[in-house]
Amino acid sequence: MIVGLRGHYDHFDELPVEVAAAFMVDVQRISGILRKGLGAHRVNVAILGNQEPHVHAHVIPRYSVREPLPKKSPWQDPRTREVLEAVEREDIIQRICWWLDHPSSTYDRRD
């Protein structure tokens, strides 16, 4: 999953503090949804900026029982990448949307 900014910034260090904070809250929220809503065991977050000149984060669900190298970077997975079937993709989108519509359910808040 990609989490991006509406406004354009080439570099993460160019973000005003309040934009960076809101961006990371969004990344944290999506991370919680991927764990609680989709059952990921871990979630990797990467902000690279090597190919796309726009600040964005890759939020990658990890499933240790399904992956050959669960403790390695997802880019080291030796399997051929496959496109999800439309039905599975729509199911995932619907589940993520449900969790986004129910923010108090996405992760435990410790206020």
C-alpha positions as CSV (number, residue, x, y, z in Angstrom):
1,M,0.0,0.0,0.0
2,I,1.2,3.5,-0.7
3,V,0.5,6.5,1.6
4,G,1.1,9.8,-0.1
5,L,0.7,13.5,0.5
6,R,-1.8,15.7,-1.3
7,G,0.7,18.5,-1.5
8,H,4.0,18.0,-3.4
9,Y,7.3,17.7,-1.6
10,D,10.4,16.2,-3.2
11,H,12.1,15.3,0.0
12,F,10.9,14.2,3.4
13,D,13.1,16.8,5.2
14,E,11.3,19.6,3.3
15,L,8.0,18.8,5.0
16,P,6.8,21.3,7.6
17,V,6.7,19.6,11.0
18,E,2.9,19.6,11.2
19,V,2.6,17.9,7.7
20,A,5.3,15.3,8.6
21,A,3.4,14.6,11.8
22,A,0.0,14.2,10.1
23,F,1.7,12.0,7.4
24,M,3.2,9.7,10.0
25,V,-0.2,9.4,11.8
26,D,-1.7,8.3,8.5
27,V,1.1,5.7,8.1
28,Q,0.6,4.5,11.6
29,R,-3.2,4.2,11.1
30,I,-2.8,2.2,7.9
31,S,-0.2,0.0,9.6
32,G,-2.7,-0.8,12.3
33,I,-5.4,-1.5,9.8
34,L,-3.1,-4.0,8.0
35,R,-2.4,-5.8,11.2
36,K,-5.9,-5.8,12.8
37,G,-8.0,-5.7,9.7
38,L,-6.0,-7.9,7.4
39,G,-4.1,-10.1,9.9
40,A,-0.6,-9.1,9.0
41,H,2.0,-10.3,11.5
42,R,4.3,-7.4,10.9
43,V,4.2,-4.2,8.8
44,N,7.2,-2.8,7.1
45,V,7.3,1.0,6.3
46,A,9.7,2.4,3.8
47,I,10.2,6.0,2.7
48,L,12.7,5.8,-0.1
49,G,12.4,8.6,-2.7
50,N,14.7,7.0,-5.2
51,Q,12.5,6.7,-8.2
52,E,9.4,8.9,-7.6
53,P,10.2,12.5,-6.8
54,H,7.2,12.9,-4.3
55,V,7.2,12.0,-0.6
56,H,5.3,8.8,-0.1
57,A,5.5,5.7,2.2
58,H,5.3,2.0,1.2
59,V,3.3,0.3,3.9
60,I,3.9,-3.5,3.4
61,P,2.0,-6.2,5.3
62,R,4.1,-9.2,6.2
63,Y,2.6,-12.7,6.7
64,S,5.3,-14.9,8.3
65,V,3.5,-18.2,7.6
66,R,3.2,-17.3,3.8
67,E,6.6,-15.9,3.2
68,P,9.8,-17.8,2.5
69,L,12.0,-15.1,4.1
70,P,9.8,-13.3,6.7
71,K,12.7,-11.6,8.5
72,K,14.2,-10.2,5.3
73,S,13.2,-7.1,3.3
74,P,10.2,-7.7,1.1
75,W,12.4,-6.8,-1.8
76,Q,14.4,-9.9,-1.1
77,D,11.4,-12.2,-1.6
78,P,12.5,-14.7,-4.3
79,R,9.0,-15.4,-5.6
80,T,7.7,-13.9,-8.8
81,R,5.3,-11.0,-8.1
82,E,1.7,-11.7,-8.9
83,V,-1.3,-9.5,-9.5
84,L,-4.2,-10.1,-7.2
85,E,-7.4,-11.4,-8.7
86,A,-10.1,-8.7,-9.0
87,V,-12.3,-10.4,-6.4
88,E,-9.5,-10.6,-3.8
89,R,-8.4,-7.0,-4.5
90,E,-11.9,-5.7,-4.0
91,D,-12.3,-7.7,-0.8
92,I,-9.1,-6.1,0.6
93,I,-10.2,-2.7,-0.5
94,Q,-13.6,-3.1,1.2
95,R,-12.0,-4.3,4.4
96,I,-9.6,-1.4,4.5
97,C,-12.4,1.0,3.8
98,W,-14.4,-0.5,6.7
99,W,-11.5,0.0,9.1
100,L,-11.0,3.6,7.8
101,D,-14.7,4.3,8.5
102,H,-14.3,2.9,12.1
103,P,-11.2,4.7,13.3
104,S,-11.7,3.8,17.0
105,S,-11.4,0.1,16.0
106,T,-8.1,0.4,14.1
107,Y,-5.6,0.2,16.9
108,D,-5.5,0.7,20.7
109,R,-5.0,4.3,21.6
110,R,-3.1,5.0,24.8
111,D,-4.3,8.5,25.6
